[in-house]
């Protein structure tokens, strides 16, 4: 099933995110994480591609595990900052062979040591989207940044380029994490005004450990509301309390979003099935996954 069809149903969808291991020797452990995460019955699971724009050897394998072994719809991320067209065509062929038809097309961060762009390479995600469309019948999503992408000259310029990305064939958007829902509501208004009418999936990051906080506070432009900062200050050196508070904060954000008509939520679960499980449990009367067919597989595939 294409994610664009799923998002058209107007039902609440909650999806999760996984990242693949760097080494092949860690794949068995990653498969176990997929199995545990599948038990909470997310609407789909996305599998990131490398990090900081690097290539990934195991995204296709993990997406295959999600969809063809565990019966959950998979969204494979694909970045192009570190790849030429040959590599992209190779990955697209692998996804097609495994019947994975949903791709989140990204430029990726530009690695510091890379002379970007190399010849035969993409400058922006919109070019990758055009290439994927020409390759085959994929459903393509893209990233968006409610607070503006850090490289953008202005939020206006960023949204102008976002419109180009949607016009290139992007059928849905997933947002960067945000900790103040008003930032998303403001972004949705500006996007609609610009003529961006594809579904926007709200990306929520449950902050459950001190390392994540360091990373988030180093991200330029991510607004941290006073309520969020108070949690961090109070519980930063109490890991179990921070985890509980982080899960509660994320749950609260999600409930407010759904109450205000934002039906599609993506949780940056960062390979933590226990965190996903706790949030899904908190939302058990709000998100009710589709009924399963008799063989136990998710019927949405
Ligand atoms: P683009 O859409 O190409 O935008 C990048 C910048 O270029 C923006 O500032 C934009 O305004 C500008 N721009 C766009 N088009 C033009 C144009 N025509 N002319 C001039 N400027 C233009 N990274 C990974 O490495 N792996 C992942 O799996 C991954 N998953 C992600 C998932 C989500 C939901 C999000 C929000 C981010 C993810 N990232 C991932 C990070 C992402 O790759 C980086 O944020 C990257 O810097 C930008 O990627 P993009 O696809 O948004 O780029």
Boltz pocket constraint, residues with backbone or C-beta under 6 A from the ligand:
constraints:
  - pocket:
      binder: B
      contacts: [[A, 47], [A, 48], [A, 49], [A, 50], [A, 51], [A, 52], [A, 53], [A, 54], [A, 77], [A, 78], [A, 79], [A, 104], [A, 105], [A, 106], [A, 107], [A, 108], [A, 109], [A, 110], [A, 123], [A, 124], [A, 125], [A, 126], [A, 142], [A, 143], [A, 144], [A, 149], [A, 150], [A, 151], [A, 152], [A, 153], [A, 157], [A, 158], [A, 159], [A, 161], [A, 162], [A, 164], [A, 165], [A, 174], [A, 175], [A, 176], [A, 177], [A, 203]]
      max_distance: 6.0
